[in-house]
Amino acid sequence: MTDAMLIDSHVNLHHEAYAADRAEVIARARQGGVGTMVTICDKIENADAVLAVAEGDADIYATVGAHPHYAKDHASLTADELIARAQHPKIVGIGECGLDLHYTFSPVGDQLSVFRTHIEAARVTDLPLIVHTREADDLTGDLLEEEWERGPFRILMHCYTSGERLARRALALGATVSFSGIMTFKNANDVRAIAEITPLDRVILETDCPYLTPVPHRGRRCEPVHVADVYDAFAALRGLPREDCAARIAENFHRLFSRVPAKAHA
């Protein structure tokens, strides 16, 4: 896409899909112009494995948290535990966490409780809260606004697929919105519509690999190297020169993920 290094703000490199060739996947990303990556923790029992991936590469960073699918297994998780784990210099975010009412693999009450735990940790550490929300727009917006009244925290609306009202509520709290390869899907007009109206200084991009493989690679495992296609799609949508798009996303990313040295992207 461009000579500028790209950033994939949400990868799942500890996933079993990469067990056989993780090093090759990372190497392909580098060859494809991807510099910094943030590899995401899905549950606390995987936190050490996620961190180990980050510790193995100077330009890969990690998060700590529990996906809402696993909230029922993290009812005893405390903000203090997340805060303690976040003291590691390679931990740059809290989550992913949030609410998912599409599958409801965990009871809504557990999801809400565990989400609040993550928010408190994000508030204390001043690390970005990586929010997953699916079919829970009003509940997510209400909770974020309620918690904001107790003290501000950094918000990243990850892999955004929700509606305009939630987007505007989150933006009013200073949130950054992340878009994935879903932007390239033929029927994803609703996602593209949000990507069109989100202020350019509030956007970052991701793959969420190994999921959501962008066009033209549908049917294949998604890898960080495919974030170039996400950049291409966003640049075309917003009428941006490719170099300008990469520069803007990098600036936004480093403003949000302030623990990641900008030189890691240079």
C-alpha atoms as a printed R data frame, in Angstrom:
    type eleno elety resid chain resno       x       y      z
1   ATOM     1    CA   MET     A     1   0.000   0.000  0.000
2   ATOM     2    CA   THR     A     2   2.615   2.495  1.095
3   ATOM     3    CA   ASP     A     3   6.230   2.892  2.114
4   ATOM     4    CA   ALA     A     4   5.118   4.063  5.574
5   ATOM     5    CA   MET     A     5   5.022   1.449  8.310
6   ATOM     6    CA   LEU     A     6   1.491   0.332  9.177
7   ATOM     7    CA   ILE     A     7   0.045  -0.462 12.591
8   ATOM     8    CA   ASP     A     8  -2.288  -3.350 13.368
9   ATOM     9    CA   SER     A     9  -3.916  -2.318 16.625
10  ATOM    10    CA   HIS     A    10  -5.690  -5.622 17.317
11  ATOM    11    CA   VAL     A    11  -4.226  -9.047 16.578
12  ATOM    12    CA   ASN     A    12  -4.644 -12.383 18.361
13  ATOM    13    CA   LEU     A    13  -1.235 -13.902 17.782
14  ATOM    14    CA   HIS     A    14  -1.502 -16.363 20.678
15  ATOM    15    CA   HIS     A    15  -4.472 -17.987 18.892
16  ATOM    16    CA   GLU     A    16  -4.162 -21.665 18.029
17  ATOM    17    CA   ALA     A    17  -4.572 -20.729 14.358
18  ATOM    18    CA   TYR     A    18  -0.960 -19.533 14.482
19  ATOM    19    CA   ALA     A    19   0.482 -22.339 16.600
20  ATOM    20    CA   ALA     A    20   2.350 -23.944 13.701
21  ATOM    21    CA   ASP     A    21   3.716 -20.856 11.953
22  ATOM    22    CA   ARG     A    22   3.563 -17.816 14.248
23  ATOM    23    CA   ALA     A    23   7.093 -16.714 13.380
24  ATOM    24    CA   GLU     A    24   6.334 -16.889  9.666
25  ATOM    25    CA   VAL     A    25   3.103 -14.904 10.155
26  ATOM    26    CA   ILE     A    26   5.043 -12.153 11.929
27  ATOM    27    CA   ALA     A    27   7.729 -12.211  9.245
28  ATOM    28    CA   ARG     A    28   5.124 -11.830  6.491
29  ATOM    29    CA   ALA     A    29   3.672  -8.863  8.344
30  ATOM    30    CA   ARG     A    30   7.074  -7.200  8.463
31  ATOM    31    CA   GLN     A    31   7.661  -7.873  4.776
32  ATOM    32    CA   GLY     A    32   4.240  -6.361  4.068
33  ATOM    33    CA   GLY     A    33   5.084  -3.126  5.836
34  ATOM    34    CA   VAL     A    34   3.470  -3.736  9.220
35  ATOM    35    CA   GLY     A    35   5.478  -2.311 12.088
36  ATOM    36    CA   THR     A    36   3.747  -2.124 15.468
37  ATOM    37    CA   MET     A    37   1.148  -4.713 16.522
38  ATOM    38    CA   VAL     A    38  -0.922  -5.062 19.679
39  ATOM    39    CA   THR     A    39  -1.753  -8.654 20.555
40  ATOM    40    CA   ILE     A    40  -4.889  -9.008 22.651
41  ATOM    41    CA   CYS     A    41  -5.659 -10.981 25.801
42  ATOM    42    CA   ASP     A    42  -8.970 -12.854 25.687
43  ATOM    43    CA   LYS     A    43  -8.901 -14.432 29.143
44  ATOM    44    CA   ILE     A    44  -6.647 -14.199 32.160
45  ATOM    45    CA   GLU     A    45  -5.423 -17.783 31.913
46  ATOM    46    CA   ASN     A    46  -3.930 -16.827 28.529
47  ATOM    47    CA   ALA     A    47  -2.318 -13.613 29.781
48  ATOM    48    CA   ASP     A    48   1.162 -15.118 30.126
49  ATOM    49    CA   ALA     A    49   1.035 -16.633 26.642
50  ATOM    50    CA   VAL     A    50  -0.113 -13.329 25.149
51  ATOM    51    CA   LEU     A    51   2.648 -11.451 26.946
52  ATOM    52    CA   ALA     A    52   5.236 -14.009 25.810
53  ATOM    53    CA   VAL     A    53   4.399 -13.223 22.168
54  ATOM    54    CA   ALA     A    54   4.981  -9.532 22.848
55  ATOM    55    CA   GLU     A    55   8.195 -10.152 24.742
56  ATOM    56    CA   GLY     A    56   9.529 -12.038 21.729
57  ATOM    57    CA   ASP     A    57   9.411  -9.027 19.395
58  ATOM    58    CA   ALA     A    58  10.452  -5.428 19.995
59  ATOM    59    CA   ASP     A    59   7.473  -4.014 18.081
60  ATOM    60    CA   ILE     A    60   4.697  -6.229 19.439
61  ATOM    61    CA   TYR     A    61   2.808  -5.127 22.543
62  ATOM    62    CA   ALA     A    62   0.091  -6.814 24.597
63  ATOM    63    CA   THR     A    63  -3.028  -6.207 26.652
64  ATOM    64    CA   VAL     A    64  -4.537  -7.906 29.682
65  ATOM    65    CA   GLY     A    65  -8.208  -8.661 30.126
66  ATOM    66    CA   ALA     A    66 -11.154 -10.992 29.570
67  ATOM    67    CA   HIS     A    67 -13.506 -11.048 26.591
68  ATOM    68    CA   PRO     A    68 -17.213 -10.841 27.523
69  ATOM    69    CA   HIS     A    69 -17.710 -14.384 26.227
70  ATOM    70    CA   TYR     A    70 -15.672 -15.541 29.237
71  ATOM    71    CA   ALA     A    71 -17.097 -13.151 31.835
72  ATOM    72    CA   LYS     A    72 -18.767 -16.012 33.730
73  ATOM    73    CA   ASP     A    73 -15.315 -17.505 34.298
74  ATOM    74    CA   HIS     A    74 -13.923 -14.191 35.595
75  ATOM    75    CA   ALA     A    75 -16.525 -13.207 38.178
76  ATOM    76    CA   SER     A    76 -13.798 -13.067 40.831
77  ATOM    77    CA   LEU     A    77 -11.412 -10.994 38.691
78  ATOM    78    CA   THR     A    78 -10.390  -7.803 40.465
79  ATOM    79    CA   ALA     A    79  -9.202  -4.470 39.176
80  ATOM    80    CA   ASP     A    80  -6.147  -4.894 41.411
81  ATOM    81    CA   GLU     A    81  -5.143  -8.050 39.515
82  ATOM    82    CA   LEU     A    82  -5.446  -6.269 36.174
83  ATOM    83    CA   ILE     A    83  -3.562  -3.255 37.514
84  ATOM    84    CA   ALA     A    84  -0.757  -5.455 38.824
85  ATOM    85    CA   ARG     A    85  -0.387  -7.259 35.504
86  ATOM    86    CA   ALA     A    86  -0.462  -3.935 33.663
87  ATOM    87    CA   GLN     A    87   2.733  -2.819 35.394
88  ATOM    88    CA   HIS     A    88   4.713  -4.806 32.814
89  ATOM    89    CA   PRO     A    89   6.075  -2.299 30.270
90  ATOM    90    CA   LYS     A    90   4.854  -4.401 27.355
91  ATOM    91    CA   ILE     A    91   1.227  -4.216 28.542
92  ATOM    92    CA   VAL     A    92  -0.329  -1.224 26.773
93  ATOM    93    CA   GLY     A    93  -4.090  -1.716 27.150
94  ATOM    94    CA   ILE     A    94  -6.871  -3.189 29.293
95  ATOM    95    CA   GLY     A    95  -9.157  -5.725 27.618
96  ATOM    96    CA   GLU     A    96 -10.618  -6.695 25.375
97  ATOM    97    CA   CYS     A    97 -13.712  -6.467 27.485
98  ATOM    98    CA   GLY     A    98 -17.304  -5.357 27.119
99  ATOM    99    CA   LEU     A    99 -20.755  -6.694 26.330
100 ATOM   100    CA   ASP     A   100 -21.901  -9.264 23.778
101 ATOM   101    CA   LEU     A   101 -25.637  -9.952 23.589
102 ATOM   102    CA   HIS     A   102 -25.428 -11.727 20.232
103 ATOM   103    CA   TYR     A   103 -24.190 -15.004 21.702
104 ATOM   104    CA   THR     A   104 -24.607 -14.311 25.447
105 ATOM   105    CA   PHE     A   105 -22.092 -17.038 26.282
106 ATOM   106    CA   SER     A   106 -21.952 -15.400 29.725
107 ATOM   107    CA   PRO     A   107 -24.915 -14.012 31.689
108 ATOM   108    CA   VAL     A   108 -25.442 -10.284 31.186
109 ATOM   109    CA   GLY     A   109 -24.962  -9.624 34.894
110 ATOM   110    CA   ASP     A   110 -21.511 -11.226 34.806
111 ATOM   111    CA   GLN     A   111 -20.626  -9.281 31.676
112 ATOM   112    CA   LEU     A   112 -21.598  -5.977 33.292
113 ATOM   113    CA   SER     A   113 -19.689  -6.717 36.485
114 ATOM   114    CA   VAL     A   114 -16.508  -7.806 34.725
115 ATOM   115    CA   PHE     A   115 -16.737  -4.844 32.339
116 ATOM   116    CA   ARG     A   116 -16.821  -2.473 35.322
117 ATOM   117    CA   THR     A   117 -13.758  -4.204 36.750
118 ATOM   118    CA   HIS     A   118 -11.859  -3.506 33.556
119 ATOM   119    CA   ILE     A   119 -12.992   0.114 33.508
120 ATOM   120    CA   GLU     A   120 -11.644   0.659 37.007
121 ATOM   121    CA   ALA     A   121  -8.305  -0.826 35.976
122 ATOM   122    CA   ALA     A   122  -8.187   1.391 32.893
123 ATOM   123    CA   ARG     A   123  -9.022   4.431 34.994
124 ATOM   124    CA   VAL     A   124  -6.238   3.711 37.498
125 ATOM   125    CA   THR     A   125  -3.552   2.779 34.957
126 ATOM   126    CA   ASP     A   126  -4.541   5.384 32.324
127 ATOM   127    CA   LEU     A   127  -4.246   2.636 29.706
128 ATOM   128    CA   PRO     A   128  -6.857   2.439 26.934
129 ATOM   129    CA   LEU     A   129  -9.927   0.301 27.581
130 ATOM   130    CA   ILE     A   130 -10.457  -1.963 24.570
131 ATOM   131    CA   VAL     A   131 -14.222  -2.331 24.237
132 ATOM   132    CA   HIS     A   132 -16.017  -5.167 22.452
133 ATOM   133    CA   THR     A   133 -19.725  -4.474 22.016
134 ATOM   134    CA   ARG     A   134 -22.179  -6.463 19.951
135 ATOM   135    CA   GLU     A   135 -25.935  -5.976 19.917
136 ATOM   136    CA   ALA     A   136 -25.622  -4.077 23.201
137 ATOM   137    CA   ASP     A   137 -25.557  -0.456 22.045
138 ATOM   138    CA   ASP     A   138 -27.769   1.119 24.701
139 ATOM   139    CA   LEU     A   139 -26.391  -0.946 27.563
140 ATOM   140    CA   THR     A   140 -22.814  -0.193 26.532
141 ATOM   141    CA   GLY     A   141 -23.466   3.519 26.127
142 ATOM   142    CA   ASP     A   142 -25.248   3.728 29.471
143 ATOM   143    CA   LEU     A   143 -22.471   1.917 31.310
144 ATOM   144    CA   LEU     A   144 -19.674   3.960 29.736
145 ATOM   145    CA   GLU     A   145 -21.417   7.235 30.569
146 ATOM   146    CA   GLU     A   146 -22.197   6.127 34.115
147 ATOM   147    CA   GLU     A   147 -18.622   5.054 34.752
148 ATOM   148    CA   TRP     A   148 -17.267   8.220 33.137
149 ATOM   149    CA   GLU     A   149 -19.078  10.227 35.805
150 ATOM   150    CA   ARG     A   150 -16.975   8.404 38.393
151 ATOM   151    CA   GLY     A   151 -13.768   9.433 36.661
152 ATOM   152    CA   PRO     A   152 -12.515   9.551 33.050
153 ATOM   153    CA   PHE     A   153 -10.701   6.771 31.218
154 ATOM   154    CA   ARG     A   154  -9.419   6.188 27.708
155 ATOM   155    CA   ILE     A   155 -11.843   4.334 25.434
156 ATOM   156    CA   LEU     A   156 -11.223   2.349 22.245
157 ATOM   157    CA   MET     A   157 -14.320   1.047 20.490
158 ATOM   158    CA   HIS     A   158 -12.708  -1.982 18.877
159 ATOM   159    CA   CYS     A   159 -13.807  -3.459 15.513
160 ATOM   160    CA   TYR     A   160 -16.793  -1.155 15.389
161 ATOM   161    CA   THR     A   161 -20.017  -2.645 14.016
162 ATOM   162    CA   SER     A   162 -22.584  -0.896 16.199
163 ATOM   163    CA   GLY     A   163 -24.893   1.989 15.414
164 ATOM   164    CA   GLU     A   164 -24.406   5.709 14.974
165 ATOM   165    CA   ARG     A   165 -25.966   6.639 18.310
166 ATOM   166    CA   LEU     A   166 -23.472   4.577 20.331
167 ATOM   167    CA   ALA     A   167 -20.620   5.889 18.194
168 ATOM   168    CA   ARG     A   168 -21.608   9.472 18.949
169 ATOM   169    CA   ARG     A   169 -22.054   8.736 22.657
170 ATOM   170    CA   ALA     A   170 -18.591   7.171 22.818
171 ATOM   171    CA   LEU     A   171 -17.011   9.973 20.797
172 ATOM   172    CA   ALA     A   172 -18.488  12.470 23.254
173 ATOM   173    CA   LEU     A   173 -16.439  10.694 25.934
174 ATOM   174    CA   GLY     A   174 -13.276  11.120 23.866
175 ATOM   175    CA   ALA     A   175 -13.280   7.598 22.435
176 ATOM   176    CA   THR     A   176 -11.247   6.385 19.508
177 ATOM   177    CA   VAL     A   177 -13.030   4.073 17.043
178 ATOM   178    CA   SER     A   178 -11.285   1.178 15.332
179 ATOM   179    CA   PHE     A   179 -12.374  -0.350 12.031
180 ATOM   180    CA   SER     A   180 -11.428  -3.760 10.639
181 ATOM   181    CA   GLY     A   181 -11.592  -5.693  7.400
182 ATOM   182    CA   ILE     A   182 -15.384  -5.697  7.746
183 ATOM   183    CA   MET     A   183 -15.189  -2.359  5.904
184 ATOM   184    CA   THR     A   184 -14.303  -4.309  2.762
185 ATOM   185    CA   PHE     A   185 -17.314  -6.650  2.955
186 ATOM   186    CA   LYS     A   186 -19.909  -6.125  0.227
187 ATOM   187    CA   ASN     A   187 -22.870  -5.758  2.587
188 ATOM   188    CA   ALA     A   188 -21.140  -3.728  5.306
189 ATOM   189    CA   ASN     A   189 -22.641  -0.390  4.295
190 ATOM   190    CA   ASP     A   190 -23.580   0.373  7.891
191 ATOM   191    CA   VAL     A   191 -19.975   0.004  9.043
192 ATOM   192    CA   ARG     A   192 -18.692   2.133  6.177
193 ATOM   193    CA   ALA     A   193 -21.242   4.797  7.081
194 ATOM   194    CA   ILE     A   194 -19.800   5.075 10.603
195 ATOM   195    CA   ALA     A   195 -16.255   5.072  9.217
196 ATOM   196    CA   GLU     A   196 -17.244   7.996  6.993
197 ATOM   197    CA   ILE     A   197 -18.515  10.192  9.817
198 ATOM   198    CA   THR     A   198 -15.940   9.417 12.514
199 ATOM   199    CA   PRO     A   199 -13.506  12.332 12.918
200 ATOM   200    CA   LEU     A   200 -10.172  11.548 11.301
201 ATOM   201    CA   ASP     A   201  -8.318  12.168 14.547
202 ATOM   202    CA   ARG     A   202 -10.365   9.468 16.295
203 ATOM   203    CA   VAL     A   203  -9.757   6.508 13.947
204 ATOM   204    CA   ILE     A   204  -7.350   3.595 14.121
205 ATOM   205    CA   LEU     A   205  -7.354   0.350 12.115
206 ATOM   206    CA   GLU     A   206  -6.974  -3.352 12.807
207 ATOM   207    CA   THR     A   207  -7.425  -6.861 11.453
208 ATOM   208    CA   ASP     A   208  -8.703  -8.720 14.565
209 ATOM   209    CA   CYS     A   209  -6.863 -11.643 12.966
210 ATOM   210    CA   PRO     A   210  -7.271 -14.595 12.594
211 ATOM   211    CA   TYR     A   211 -10.868 -13.419 12.089
212 ATOM   212    CA   LEU     A   212 -12.544 -11.082  9.568
213 ATOM   213    CA   THR     A   213 -10.248 -11.594  6.603
214 ATOM   214    CA   PRO     A   214 -10.662  -8.589  4.297
215 ATOM   215    CA   VAL     A   215 -11.461  -8.628  0.605
216 ATOM   216    CA   PRO     A   216  -9.718  -9.817 -1.586
217 ATOM   217    CA   HIS     A   217  -8.498 -12.588  0.744
218 ATOM   218    CA   ARG     A   218 -11.866 -13.942  1.892
219 ATOM   219    CA   GLY     A   219 -11.781 -17.675  2.569
220 ATOM   220    CA   ARG     A   220  -8.221 -17.538  3.913
221 ATOM   221    CA   ARG     A   221  -6.952 -17.161  7.446
222 ATOM   222    CA   CYS     A   222  -6.561 -13.508  8.341
223 ATOM   223    CA   GLU     A   223  -3.047 -12.332  9.210
224 ATOM   224    CA   PRO     A   224  -1.589  -8.978 10.318
225 ATOM   225    CA   VAL     A   225  -0.206  -8.424  6.812
226 ATOM   226    CA   HIS     A   226  -3.814  -7.989  5.656
227 ATOM   227    CA   VAL     A   227  -4.113  -4.738  7.595
228 ATOM   228    CA   ALA     A   228  -2.772  -3.082  4.433
229 ATOM   229    CA   ASP     A   229  -6.113  -3.868  2.787
230 ATOM   230    CA   VAL     A   230  -7.938  -2.244  5.697
231 ATOM   231    CA   TYR     A   231  -5.808   0.881  5.264
232 ATOM   232    CA   ASP     A   232  -6.542   0.870  1.534
233 ATOM   233    CA   ALA     A   233 -10.277   0.586  2.169
234 ATOM   234    CA   PHE     A   234 -10.322   3.406  4.711
235 ATOM   235    CA   ALA     A   235  -8.133   5.677  2.588
236 ATOM   236    CA   ALA     A   236 -10.435   5.166 -0.408
237 ATOM   237    CA   LEU     A   237 -13.553   5.720  1.706
238 ATOM   238    CA   ARG     A   238 -12.290   9.021  3.086
239 ATOM   239    CA   GLY     A   239 -10.520  10.181 -0.075
240 ATOM   240    CA   LEU     A   240  -7.114  10.267  1.596
241 ATOM   241    CA   PRO     A   241  -3.721   9.847 -0.020
242 ATOM   242    CA   ARG     A   242  -2.278   6.580  1.195
243 ATOM   243    CA   GLU     A   243   0.739   8.142  2.920
244 ATOM   244    CA   ASP     A   244  -1.506  10.648  4.663
245 ATOM   245    CA   CYS     A   245  -3.792   7.868  5.863
246 ATOM   246    CA   ALA     A   246  -0.903   5.907  7.377
247 ATOM   247    CA   ALA     A   247   0.503   9.013  9.057
248 ATOM   248    CA   ARG     A   248  -2.868   9.983 10.560
249 ATOM   249    CA   ILE     A   249  -3.527   6.492 11.885
250 ATOM   250    CA   ALA     A   250  -0.061   6.347 13.442
251 ATOM   251    CA   GLU     A   251  -0.572   9.689 15.163
252 ATOM   252    CA   ASN     A   252  -3.954   8.586 16.513
253 ATOM   253    CA   PHE     A   253  -2.610   5.234 17.650
254 ATOM   254    CA   HIS     A   254   0.293   6.693 19.587
255 ATOM   255    CA   ARG     A   255  -1.897   9.319 21.199
256 ATOM   256    CA   LEU     A   256  -4.161   6.551 22.503
257 ATOM   257    CA   PHE     A   257  -1.538   3.889 23.198
258 ATOM   258    CA   SER     A   258   0.868   6.318 24.801
259 ATOM   259    CA   ARG     A   259   2.953   3.579 26.397
260 ATOM   260    CA   VAL     A   260   4.052   2.433 22.917
261 ATOM   261    CA   PRO     A   261   7.139   4.434 21.906
262 ATOM   262    CA   ALA     A   262   6.596   6.278 18.652
263 ATOM   263    CA   LYS     A   263  10.027   5.115 17.525
264 ATOM   264    CA   ALA     A   264   8.602   1.578 17.339
265 ATOM   265    CA   HIS     A   265   6.623   2.782 14.333
266 ATOM   266    CA   ALA     A   266   9.367   4.862 12.721
